[in-house]
Amino acid sequence: MPRLNPNALANLEPEVVNQIASRRDALRRIGGTLAGAAGFSVAFAAASREAFAQSGGMPEQVVEVLQFALTLEQLEAAFYSMGLEEDGLIPGDVRRVFEVIGGHEDEHVAFLEEALGDDAAEAPELDFTAGGMFDTFESYDTFLLLSQAFEDTGQRAYRGQAPNLVEAPDVLEQALTIHSVEARHAAVVRTLRELTGWIPLDQPGAPAAAMPVYAGMDLTEKYGVDLTEVSSIEERQITESFDEPLDMEEVLAIAGQFIVS
């Protein structure tokens, strides 16, 4: 499994480096930004829920999708919280990266809980070792691998549920803003693992336990057209150009490995 290259951060775009800088003044600025954004998002969620209540309630399908998204966000938020609490697990030069990502996941949870109101479920009991399969909080390499898997899964999950939110365009718009942030998380973590920010084919070389995360990423057909037959671009680049969705059943099979109850 790839280890962290001490110079990996030098390969990031300057604005990304600035964002993840660990200086105390940066910490205060970003913390204040997150707090302000969280207040806006939660207020928007409350307004959306009230609007649905006045029009007869949120469609059942929308509730199901938001509950599904909440479970994923609760899993991710808990993962980063526990990782950051583990002394010595995350190297100091990248700790700020995961503080920022964890803060984003906390805000996603707050937004979805407010949007769901009384329909919001409590966070599930989690086991990030998957019954002893992973040494998650003992090995930084394993922590990085699971971070990548969770973020890659999350962005594909939001993409997969977008069609089920067409009855609630305001909610769909907000879900897509989360989707793009999950993709940014994935790109940063993948860079830390010395991988490309985009996904080639079905992620060759991924451990067997992570392969379901990349199911279908080797597709080259779009709208009934095989792009390898109408383009001179190589197959790998074609698959890197598109992120395929994961459906709810596929995502829950991945996340279910870590959910105890």
C-alpha positions as CSV (number, residue, x, y, z in Angstrom):
1,M,0.0,0.0,0.0
2,P,1.4,3.4,-0.9
3,R,2.9,5.4,2.0
4,L,2.6,9.2,2.3
5,N,5.2,11.1,0.3
6,P,6.6,13.9,2.4
7,N,6.5,16.1,-0.7
8,A,2.9,15.2,-1.6
9,L,1.5,18.5,-0.5
10,A,3.9,20.3,-2.9
11,N,2.0,18.7,-5.8
12,L,-1.3,20.3,-4.8
13,E,-2.7,23.5,-6.3
14,P,-1.6,26.6,-4.3
15,E,-5.1,27.4,-3.2
16,V,-5.5,23.9,-1.8
17,V,-2.2,24.2,0.1
18,N,-3.4,27.5,1.6
19,Q,-6.7,25.9,2.6
20,I,-5.1,23.1,4.5
21,A,-2.3,25.1,6.1
22,S,-1.9,24.4,9.8
23,R,-1.1,27.9,10.9
24,R,-3.1,29.1,13.9
25,D,-4.5,32.1,12.0
26,A,-5.7,29.8,9.2
27,L,-7.3,27.6,11.7
28,R,-9.3,30.5,13.2
29,R,-10.3,31.8,9.8
30,I,-11.5,28.5,8.5
31,G,-13.2,27.6,11.8
32,G,-15.1,30.9,11.6
33,T,-16.1,30.3,7.9
34,L,-17.4,26.8,8.8
35,A,-19.4,28.1,11.6
36,G,-21.0,30.8,9.4
37,A,-21.7,28.4,6.6
38,A,-23.2,25.9,9.0
39,G,-25.6,28.5,10.3
40,F,-26.7,29.3,6.8
41,S,-27.1,25.7,5.7
42,V,-29.1,24.7,8.8
43,A,-31.4,27.8,8.4
44,F,-31.9,26.8,4.7
45,A,-32.8,23.2,5.7
46,A,-35.3,24.4,8.3
47,A,-36.9,26.7,5.8
48,S,-37.2,23.9,3.3
49,R,-38.7,21.5,5.8
50,E,-41.2,24.2,6.8
51,A,-42.2,24.7,3.2
52,F,-42.8,21.0,2.7
53,A,-44.9,20.9,5.9
54,Q,-47.1,23.7,4.6
55,S,-47.6,21.8,1.3
56,G,-48.6,18.5,2.8
57,G,-45.2,17.1,3.8
58,M,-42.0,16.0,2.2
59,P,-42.4,13.2,-0.4
60,E,-41.6,9.8,1.0
61,Q,-39.0,9.1,-1.6
62,V,-37.2,12.4,-0.7
63,V,-37.3,11.4,3.0
64,E,-35.8,8.0,2.2
65,V,-32.9,9.6,0.2
66,L,-32.1,12.1,2.9
67,Q,-32.2,9.4,5.6
68,F,-29.8,7.4,3.4
69,A,-27.5,10.4,3.0
70,L,-27.6,11.2,6.7
71,T,-26.4,7.7,7.5
72,L,-23.4,8.1,5.2
73,E,-22.6,11.5,6.6
74,Q,-22.8,10.2,10.2
75,L,-20.4,7.4,9.3
76,E,-17.9,9.9,7.7
77,A,-18.2,12.4,10.5
78,A,-17.6,9.7,13.1
79,F,-14.7,8.3,11.1
80,Y,-12.8,11.6,11.1
81,S,-13.7,12.5,14.7
82,M,-12.3,9.2,15.9
83,G,-9.2,9.4,13.7
84,L,-8.4,12.9,15.0
85,E,-8.8,11.8,18.6
86,E,-6.3,8.9,18.1
87,D,-3.0,10.3,19.4
88,G,-0.2,10.0,16.8
89,L,-2.3,8.4,14.0
90,I,-2.4,11.4,11.6
91,P,1.0,13.1,10.9
92,G,1.1,16.7,11.9
93,D,1.8,18.0,8.4
94,V,-1.6,16.7,7.1
95,R,-3.7,16.9,10.3
96,R,-5.3,20.1,9.2
97,V,-6.5,18.4,6.0
98,F,-8.6,16.0,8.1
99,E,-9.8,18.7,10.5
100,V,-11.2,20.6,7.6
101,I,-12.8,17.5,6.0
102,G,-14.2,16.4,9.3
103,G,-15.7,19.9,9.8
104,H,-17.4,19.6,6.4
105,E,-18.9,16.2,7.3
106,D,-20.2,17.6,10.7
107,E,-21.9,20.4,8.8
108,H,-23.5,17.9,6.3
109,V,-24.9,16.0,9.2
110,A,-26.3,19.1,10.8
111,F,-27.9,20.1,7.5
112,L,-29.5,16.7,6.9
113,E,-30.7,16.4,10.5
114,E,-32.4,19.8,10.3
115,A,-33.9,19.0,6.9
116,L,-35.4,15.7,8.2
117,G,-36.6,17.1,11.5
118,D,-38.3,14.3,13.5
119,D,-37.5,11.8,10.7
120,A,-33.8,12.1,11.3
121,A,-32.4,8.9,12.7
122,E,-29.8,8.7,15.4
123,A,-26.2,7.9,14.4
124,P,-25.7,4.1,14.0
125,E,-23.2,2.1,16.1
126,L,-20.1,1.8,14.0
127,D,-17.1,-0.5,13.9
128,F,-14.4,0.9,11.6
129,T,-12.4,-2.3,11.8
130,A,-15.2,-4.1,10.1
131,G,-15.1,-6.9,12.6
132,G,-11.3,-6.9,12.7
133,M,-10.7,-6.7,8.9
134,F,-8.9,-3.3,9.2
135,D,-6.4,-1.9,11.6
136,T,-8.1,1.5,11.0
137,F,-6.9,3.6,13.9
138,E,-3.6,1.9,14.3
139,S,-2.2,2.4,10.8
140,Y,-2.2,5.7,9.0
141,D,-2.0,3.9,5.7
142,T,-5.3,2.1,6.5
143,F,-6.9,5.3,7.7
144,L,-6.0,6.9,4.4
145,L,-7.3,4.0,2.4
146,L,-10.7,4.0,4.2
147,S,-10.9,7.8,3.9
148,Q,-10.5,7.5,0.2
149,A,-13.0,4.7,0.0
150,F,-15.6,6.6,2.0
151,E,-15.2,9.8,0.0
152,D,-15.2,8.1,-3.4
153,T,-18.3,6.2,-2.3
154,G,-20.0,9.3,-1.0
155,Q,-19.7,11.3,-4.2
156,R,-21.0,8.4,-6.3
157,A,-23.8,7.9,-3.8
158,Y,-25.1,11.5,-4.2
159,R,-24.8,11.2,-7.9
160,G,-26.9,8.0,-7.8
161,Q,-29.7,9.6,-5.8
162,A,-30.0,12.8,-7.8
163,P,-32.9,11.5,-10.0
164,N,-34.9,10.6,-6.8
165,L,-34.8,14.3,-5.7
166,V,-36.4,15.8,-8.7
167,E,-39.7,16.3,-6.7
168,A,-37.7,18.6,-4.4
169,P,-35.6,20.9,-6.5
170,D,-34.4,23.0,-3.6
171,V,-33.2,19.8,-1.8
172,L,-31.6,18.5,-5.0
173,E,-29.7,21.8,-5.4
174,Q,-28.3,21.5,-1.8
175,A,-27.5,17.8,-2.3
176,L,-25.5,18.6,-5.3
177,T,-23.5,21.2,-3.4
178,I,-22.6,18.4,-0.9
179,H,-21.8,16.0,-3.8
180,S,-19.1,18.4,-5.2
181,V,-17.5,18.8,-1.8
182,E,-17.3,15.1,-1.3
183,A,-15.6,14.9,-4.7
184,R,-13.0,17.5,-3.6
185,H,-12.4,15.5,-0.4
186,A,-11.8,12.4,-2.5
187,A,-9.3,14.2,-4.8
188,V,-7.3,15.6,-1.9
189,V,-7.1,12.2,-0.1
190,R,-6.3,10.4,-3.3
191,T,-3.4,12.9,-3.8
192,L,-2.1,12.1,-0.4
193,R,-2.1,8.5,-1.4
194,E,0.0,9.4,-4.5
195,L,-2.9,8.6,-6.8
196,T,-4.6,10.8,-9.4
197,G,-7.5,12.9,-8.2
198,W,-9.7,11.2,-10.8
199,I,-10.5,7.5,-11.0
200,P,-9.0,5.4,-13.8
201,L,-11.0,2.3,-14.9
202,D,-12.1,0.4,-11.8
203,Q,-9.1,1.6,-9.8
204,P,-6.5,-1.0,-10.6
205,G,-4.5,-2.2,-7.6
206,A,-7.2,-1.4,-5.1
207,P,-7.4,-3.9,-2.2
208,A,-10.1,-6.5,-2.6
209,A,-12.1,-5.1,0.3
210,A,-12.3,-1.7,-1.6
211,M,-13.2,-3.0,-5.0
212,P,-17.0,-2.6,-4.6
213,V,-16.4,1.1,-4.2
214,Y,-15.2,1.2,-7.9
215,A,-17.7,-1.1,-9.4
216,G,-18.8,0.1,-12.8
217,M,-16.0,2.7,-13.2
218,D,-14.6,0.9,-16.2
219,L,-17.7,1.6,-18.3
220,T,-17.0,3.3,-21.7
221,E,-20.5,3.4,-23.0
222,K,-22.7,6.5,-22.8
223,Y,-26.2,6.8,-24.1
224,G,-25.8,3.6,-26.0
225,V,-22.5,4.7,-27.7
226,D,-19.2,3.0,-26.9
227,L,-16.8,5.9,-26.8
228,T,-13.9,3.7,-27.6
229,E,-15.4,3.3,-31.1
230,V,-16.0,6.9,-31.8
231,S,-13.0,8.4,-30.2
232,S,-9.2,8.1,-30.4
233,I,-8.9,8.6,-26.7
234,E,-7.6,5.6,-24.8
235,E,-10.0,3.6,-22.6
236,R,-8.3,4.7,-19.3
237,Q,-8.8,8.4,-20.1
238,I,-12.4,7.8,-21.2
239,T,-13.2,6.2,-17.8
240,E,-11.4,9.0,-16.0
241,S,-13.7,11.5,-17.7
242,F,-16.9,10.2,-16.1
243,D,-17.9,9.3,-12.6
244,E,-20.6,6.6,-12.6
245,P,-23.3,6.5,-9.9
246,L,-23.8,3.9,-7.2
247,D,-27.3,2.9,-6.3
248,M,-28.6,2.7,-2.7
249,E,-28.2,-1.0,-2.5
250,E,-24.6,-0.9,-3.6
251,V,-23.7,1.9,-1.2
252,L,-25.3,0.2,1.8
253,A,-23.4,-3.0,1.0
254,I,-20.2,-1.0,1.3
255,A,-21.2,1.1,4.3
256,G,-22.8,-1.9,6.0
257,Q,-19.5,-3.5,6.6
258,F,-18.9,-0.8,9.2
259,I,-22.4,-0.5,10.7
260,V,-23.1,-2.6,13.7
261,S,-26.7,-1.5,14.3
